[in-house]
Amino acid sequence: MTQLLQIEQNFLRLPQVAEALQLQELRSVQRTITNAKKKKFEQTLALSAIVVRGFEWFQSEAGAALLREEGITWSTEDFAAKVFGWQKSYFYKVVKAGKLEASVVDEFRTKCDAMEREGQEPDRSLAGLLKFAKVVEETAAAGGQGEADEEGAEGNEEAQPEARPQTIFTMTLKHPDGNISVRVNDAGEVKTTNTKEQILEAVGFLMAAMNDANNNQ
């Protein structure tokens, strides 16, 4: 979180400033959003545990026998798509999350909470958890190899959840054929479902509107 000068802190505490900026309402909405993300993450974890048990049954002799008895031949990709409606890549991510050690998941939760208390927005998601777990695994492996080399072991950084990229630019054009929207975050990633030609059309509309506004001044 951005560090505030003392005069800035005092400024934000002024009743008239708090009222003008609706700071109490703002904090309330922020807490609601954070709690919603936590709930969704916990639901994903609960789902992953169910998926792991189901996949284990599918791979078991009992599961395979029943499939043969019913004349069904499923690959893992079929199982993921026909039972859960997922592509195999996402299915394996859910399974991997469901097999993580409870200590790793708990550490991820704890560090996400700490980041939120500091005003940061952690990537409290399935993808964020798996990235965190990978760093934990790599750090543990490097630490084990470094037992004979203390200097190498000391170089390992403690795993931390990644912060979500912040949106720094957004543009939406309400178009008769469907909205044209683009968003850019501070990691330089461009998020859009539209084509390059559609984005250029929206930019052209914006530039034309700005030129008209300048000519009317």
Residue pairs with C-beta under 8 A, 6 or more apart in sequence:
1 118
1 119
1 120
2 119
4 12
11 17
12 18
12 21
12 23
17 23
18 24
34 116
37 124
37 125
38 124
41 124
41 125
41 126
41 129
44 94
44 97
44 125
44 126
45 97
45 98
45 105
47 94
48 94
48 95
48 97
48 98
48 126
49 98
51 84
51 91
51 94
51 95
51 98
52 95
52 98
52 99
54 83
55 79
55 95
57 63
58 64
58 74
58 79
67 73
67 74
74 82
76 88
76 91
77 88
79 91
80 86
80 87
80 88
80 90
80 91
81 87
81 88
84 91
86 94
93 126
93 127
93 130
94 126
96 130
97 126
97 129
97 130
100 129
100 133
104 132
104 133
104 136
105 129
107 132
107 136
107 159
108 128
108 129
108 132
108 133
108 161
111 122
111 132
111 159
111 160
111 161
112 122
112 124
112 161
115 121
115 122
115 160
115 161
115 163
116 122
120 163
121 163
121 164
121 166
122 128
122 161
122 162
122 163
122 164
123 131
123 161
123 162
123 163
123 164
124 161
128 161
128 162
131 162
132 159
132 160
132 161
132 162
135 159
135 160
136 159
139 156
139 157
139 158
139 159
142 152
142 153
142 156
143 153
143 156
145 152
146 152
146 153
146 154
146 155
146 156
147 153
165 185
165 186
165 187
165 189
166 185
166 186
167 183
167 184
167 185
167 186
168 184
168 185
168 186
169 182
169 183
169 184
170 181
170 182
170 183
170 184
171 181
171 182
171 183
171 202
171 203
171 206
172 179
172 180
172 181
172 182
173 179
173 180
173 181
173 201
173 202
173 205
173 206
175 198
175 201
175 202
180 194
180 198
180 199
180 201
180 202
181 192
181 193
181 194
182 190
182 191
182 192
182 194
182 199
182 202
183 190
183 191
183 192
184 190
184 191
185 191
192 199
194 202
